């Protein structure tokens, strides 16, 4: 699991996965969500613009697992 630091109180899922280096653009997250390849806190994610807060854990099937960390 990799910690990804954010400098705000929350961050959108698409922005977070870009920051983590998992996707080249926020738009790429749309396809991952549609394919059911992303979970947040072990629950299938259905919205690419979902707000994440520190402590949330995001996993991408076939990719990495990341924890939202505050600075």
C-alpha positions in Angstrom: 0.0 0.0 0.0 1.3 3.4 -0.9 0.4 6.6 1.0 -0.5 9.5 -1.3 -0.4 12.9 0.5 -3.1 15.6 -0.2 -2.9 19.2 1.0 -6.7 19.7 1.3 -9.4 18.2 3.4 -10.6 16.0 0.6 -9.9 15.1 -3.1 -11.9 13.7 -5.9 -11.2 10.1 -6.9 -10.1 11.0 -10.5 -7.7 13.7 -9.2 -6.3 11.3 -6.5 -5.5 8.5 -9.0 -3.8 11.0 -11.3 -1.7 12.2 -8.3 -0.9 8.6 -7.4 0.4 8.0 -11.0 -2.2 5.2 -11.6 -3.8 6.9 -14.6 -2.5 9.4 -17.2 -5.6 11.6 -17.0 -8.7 12.0 -14.9 -10.8 10.8 -17.8 -9.1 7.4 -17.7 -10.8 6.8 -14.4 -14.2 6.7 -16.1 -13.4 3.5 -17.9 -12.0 1.9 -14.7 -15.1 2.8 -12.8 -17.4 1.5 -15.6 -15.5 -1.8 -15.7 -15.8 -2.2 -11.9 -12.1 -2.1 -11.3 -11.9 0.4 -8.4 -12.8 -0.1 -4.8 -12.9 2.4 -2.0 -12.6 1.0 1.5 -13.4 -2.5 0.1 -16.6 -1.3 -1.6 -17.0 -1.2 -5.4 -16.8 2.5 -6.5 -19.4 3.8 -8.9 -18.5 7.5 -9.2 -15.3 8.8 -10.6 -15.8 12.2 -8.8 -16.4 10.6 -5.4 -14.8 12.7 -2.6 -12.0 11.0 -0.7 -10.8 11.9 2.7 -7.7 11.1 4.7 -7.7 7.4 5.7 -9.7 6.2 2.7 -8.1 3.3 0.9 -8.4 3.0 -2.9 -7.5 -0.2 -4.8 -7.3 -0.6 -8.6 -7.7 -4.1 -9.9 -4.5 -5.0 -11.8 -2.9 -1.9 -10.3 -2.0 -0.5 -6.9 -3.5 0.1 -3.5 -3.3 3.6 -2.1 -4.2 5.4 1.1 -5.2 9.0 1.2 -2.8 10.7 3.7 -3.0 14.3 4.9 0.1 16.5 5.2 
